[in-house]
Amino acid sequence: MRIDIAAVGRLKTGPEAALVADYLDRFARTGRGLGLPPVQVHEVEDRRAGTMAAEAELLSRAIPPGASVVMMDERGDQPTSVDFAARLAGWRDQARDVCFVIGGADGLDPALRARADWQISLGRMVWPHLLVRVMLAEQLYRAATILAGSPYHRA
C-alpha cells in the first residue's frame, strides 16, 4: 500500500507546514505497526497558466497509476472520523494505493473531479487549501489512532 497527497501550492515554513509535518510524523509512527506506510506529499504548482485545467494536468501526473483517488471537495461526502478510518483500513487490507487530491484556491477542475473514487468534504464551509492539508493530515493521524485503539479519538 502507498498513501499520497497531491496538492496544489507549496507550503512555506510556518505554522501550517509545522502542523502538517507533525501530524504526518505522528501518522508514520502510529501507522507503522498497523501496516500503514508513511504519507508521501507531492506539491504541484503551475505559475505560468494558473488555471484549474493546468493544475488538473499537474495533479493527474502526481496520482500514482491504479491508486484510489480521493478528492477533497466541498461537495463531497462528510464521513465521520470512524468511517474514514474504516475506509483507510479497507484500502490497507486490499493492498490498495490511495491518493488524496487537494486543489488550489479555485478548487478542482470538473474533469479531474470526475476521476474521483470518493470525494470528501471537511464540512459545509469552504476551507483554504493550505488548511485542508492540515486537517487531512490530522484526520489521517486520527484514523491510525482509531485503528490502533488509542484514546486520542474520544468520540
Disulfide bonds with the S-S distance in Angstrom:
none
